[in-house]
Amino acid sequence: MPQAQGSDSKGYTIDSTGTNSQVLLQGNHYCSRDYGNGSNSYHYSNQDGSYYYANPNGSTYYNDGKGEATYTPPSDGGKN
């Protein structure tokens, strides 16, 4: 598994990266991270400027690339 540069200080390893080639998501960049404690996260960015983050605490953030954004807090309120 490739290590993130400075992973000792960042606390994660890069699980996978690449370009999603599915028909509806063609050309999207994605990156998945493994924090080694049962927590994972990923993000992707699209050719249209939109992007999405799924954070290890369960929160999500989506930006449509046109000025609108949606944040969803973790289901436990971030208390873990």
HELIX and SHEET records of a PDB file:
HELIX    1   1 SER A    7  LYS A   10  1                                   4    
HELIX    2   2 VAL A   23  LEU A   25  5                                   3    
SHEET    1   A 6 THR A  13  ASN A  20  0                                        
SHEET    2   A 6 ASN A  28  ASP A  34 -1                                        
SHEET    3   A 6 ASN A  40  SER A  45 -1                                        
SHEET    4   A 6 TYR A  51  ALA A  54 -1                                        
SHEET    5   A 6 THR A  60  ASN A  63 -1                                        
SHEET    6   A 6 ALA A  69  THR A  72 -1                                        
END                                                                             
